[in-house]
Amino acid sequence: MLGFEKEVIEQASARLAEAEESASEHQHRAIRDPSTAHQSLIYPVGSEYALCHAESQLMSAVVAVLNESLTESLRGFYKLRKAFTTLHEISEAEKNYLRAQGKLGGQSRTSVAASTASKTDSDSSGVLTPEDDDLEFVDAEEGTSEPNAVAAEYQGHLDDDFEKLELQDTLTGKEGVGSATRPSGATASSGTAARDAEDDVDFRAITSDPIDLFIHTGVSLCFGLLQLMLSMIPPAFGRLLSLFSFRGNREAGLRMLWNATKFKHNINGAMAGLITLGFHNGAIAFCDILTSDALPEQRLKNLLREMRQLYPKSKLWLLEEARMLAGQRRLEDAVATMSEGSASPLKQVEALRVFERSLNYIYLHRYEECAESFIKCVGLNNWSHGLYYYIAGACYVELYRTTKASDPKKAEQYAAKADEYLHTVPAHTGKKKFMARQLPFDTFVLRKIAKWEQRAKAQNCKFVDGIGVSPVIEMVSPRALLLFSFLFFESHADRAL
């Protein structure tokens, strides 16, 4: 997943198939002869192998989607369904034990997920069983045949105490962005209360058995990741997943992942920490409009500090620290952090480190270092060489413009490099596709380069002088949002003019 490289994805698929088969064999052996397996007071015999089997199935589902094949995706979703069933059974066993010990008074996270008592987006766990057929589309009732008819009087619903509402209540209360559709009453809150009650249980006080803790954190990790992934899928995948009655719930997923991070010494807790940090430092930190609790900075800092102490040589935590610094607008510190120590032995992690550092170079307008860093990415990752060459060329365009008057000889060297890298871009675009479509960025840069060549020819000037608005500024300030706006504009502007 880190590199989106087809050959590596194929290797991962083969390894996961081996893991599935091995876990299944060990589980069947444990069931046949319980004396050969771990004896737990909480979970059924062989649960540790069942968990490993479910985890490999979940990862297989992700890899199947990355293969960009509809057939493989359907197989992946089938495995997703089987993994969910396994996780549900393990979680139910855990819930029954906690209830017997008087530690849990409500439904578990998975029984709430499978229940039809609470089906709202904000309160269900987000993963529904196939029997929930009533969640499909229904026809809206026709209120009137007149399209512009207006009711004689307001027929909505206002709270009786609306006039007593104070501004402080809206700032400090439980309501927030996304909660406007939450229904009132016990039914709506029971699911959330049950999950909160379960997640508040300190499992370390229940058992000190490392395998039991491994199973507990594994279930929290898998359900949390499943919920988070399903809450972020694009609409096209959402329609496909509706065949399996899946939907995500980001709030519940993050709660489960945070719960798993309490157990940092095992692989499940560490993975939960990595996912939690990556989600907040990546997807959330780049947003400008956030609720007050969307980015729990102090909690994330504490988690990162503990992970760095546990795994001081891991480059993944160093990368997350640099991302956190960049999110705090401390770009120089972020660059220095990512430059610490030697290269990561894992190629995909090293590619991520160099790529993140390259982005910070361009934000800092350190163009020569940025160009060299992006060219280095070409040898580390094969996903988007066109992007790397385009940004490197754009940096040399900027260097050419800044030295054109002061140092013409050096400016010509920069112009030659800009010309070389930008004309290398077309040879590396159009090959990569996602869901059988050409990548939007490839379309964007091909149109850009063609337009610059046409302008240089019309004005009888060098290619580098035919470039208009700084391509670096286009890449830095608007980022993805305006990039797609440019795609739309350029596809219609010439026709309109």
PyMOL commands that set and color helices and strands:
alter all, ss='L'
color gray80, all
select helices_A, chain A and resi 6-32+34-36+47-66+70-100+109-114+133-135+162-164+167-172+186-199+203-205+210-231+235-244+250-260+267-284+297-310+315-327+331-338+347-363+367-378+385-403+408-428+440-459+463-466+471-476+479-496
alter helices_A, ss='H'
color red, helices_A
select strands_A, chain A and resi 433-434+437-438
alter strands_A, ss='S'
color yellow, strands_A
deselect
rebuild
show_as cartoon
